[in-house]
């Protein structure tokens, strides 16, 4: 018999896990699903299979569950499955939690050799494989239709290290580009850099040292450059050995942004420096050549400090997801200048998170971006309540507010058809309705998202608040 979950804000309301896996065909559709919309939205997020070992729990460490909504021919179906990692299987066999959901807390005796992998942050499709990702482990391959786990994937034995949950996909070459931090072991500043071709073959693997060890959640790739942002969410072995936090905000470390050409070695990385801040997710970046100068433009969802983690001086971590919202800013790096600084420009006054774009323009100049924001007053269990479409050329925004007690997940863009212009298509997302205690799949038309959903699909269960997902076209 499992114990009840403690009164932790990230285990209550729609942060609480769902207990069942299910398959639900032919769901109820309100409105009309566009005939052109055919494919699957995969979404990953933490879904703890057992309560924490103690009172400590971090949202980022619950076991991953994939939710899949398939749309085709005006109909929709739903399926969800836990990612069956070694950690999942060992705990399911034991019938209890063996691995802690708190940073720095030891596993139960006898569980020390269980490989930790929550696989709970993102889910991507590349080279015929569906992969569930966290940022400290190898990807876990799954069947794209049944969601059955097929096992850890190490690129045919060529790479066994950690992989970011945010690989980048070159829309021209089909390459998948990724990195892994703490590549030489816990607390090390070593970062690995990998390139995988469109067929899933590892073609490049290098390692370099960052200025210090930190939580490097995401990075940026343009058609010509790779950008490695190192923010002061530090991982200090000496601090940890003294009983301090594993990951902590240490502004004295400063921000360091490493840039290299994609066709160059990591030995050529050039480091820029900036004020202390944190970025979980960039929206996009691109390289420009103007007036004989090469510049990189990077649009970032920036925080003044890292959310959800304590300070190195002992101050507790903020416990509310909405204590601070990221601000969408544009950083410009002059690669032909002599300075190690960069400029910053605010792009909008409405903060938020989960920035996305039309992925066909990833790494290239672009105009349209999408993100989740909060406009209503905060209440317990609240999350983002508004989806935003920003035109970066004009600065104008279109917004759709989900309504009282309703909270949105990350927006994902889907082109209206092959060859459609940038931003011409649909935004799909999930919405949790507190009053009904259920989640819906929604489709918005990018012509004007403020008009509300073209269609709303009632799912058979809640989809807990989580992280990232992606669309895979049918066929």
C-alpha angles and dihedrals in degrees: 000000000000122000122241119265115257125246096269118144091230091054096048136078110000092343087071116102126251115235102209138070114211148170118219121180129192099017125197111271122201110201118359129302109227112257089226092058109094123151145058133290109210117196128185130196145142116289108170110217093203136016118272121278089243138352094294117094133161120202091224095062106060118114114270126253125189119217117195126192112189119198125188137140092007092302132105137204134184136214133170132189137172113241102250101221124163087263092053095047095047093050094044089053091048092046091224143065113283101165120061124242091209124088111252097010115129122238121248117281110280093027097081093105097049108115109242114228123141094176089199109129113070141357122209139178119222135152092355095309131111107212129193111208143195121169102248103052146044117282118267116226120222136179107263093219107034097028089224112154113245097183147268113321121218101171095260092315095305099110128028100163133103119295127204117246087230110063114169125231121212105222091205103045101025090231122150112218123192147155138206126213127215083029093163094049141290114334096009122132091221117125125191122212123203139180123199121190125231090269094056097257117141106236102170138025127171138157132214138170121251120213089262140347113276145145102280102188102170143001139192136245128190126185088268109022145042120218121201112192116201112193127184097260085121132198105207117181093198091053091047092050089055091055097264127138120291092225118026140165108253109170092183088074090065130204120294123188117195119201130186137164113258091234093051134080124262085246087076097057111137116209124220122189132218144166118291111278140126135237121189093179138017119207097215144310136208141183121241133194112202131153092355093304129112116217136174119218114201125182111206137182096226131196125193088230136004110281122228096019131094127246121259088241091064102263111145123252119259107261098204122082089214099048087111130007124213118252119224107236136167119230119196122198120195105211092187094052128095095229127097091209130089136206128249130207127181112235100191141357095231111089127206146129144250097058115196139171143188095294092212085075098046110140092011137088110288143170111201128069135171134200146156121257141174123235104155123080114274119262129174111288094015125147134170114326104182136060116212133202112194124193102211093195095058100021090231122141135207116198138190117198113205094215137245113333093003123117131193132219129212115313118236123197122223120187115239091231141340109294094017116155118264110287095010105129142047139316113219124192145145126257126198115211111204095197093054094033088222139108129235133202110225136193121206125187111234090217084081119345090185089076088072133232123343085203139008121200116200109222121213093238145016118280103213118228107274144140135274145358143166141210124245118194117233119254 
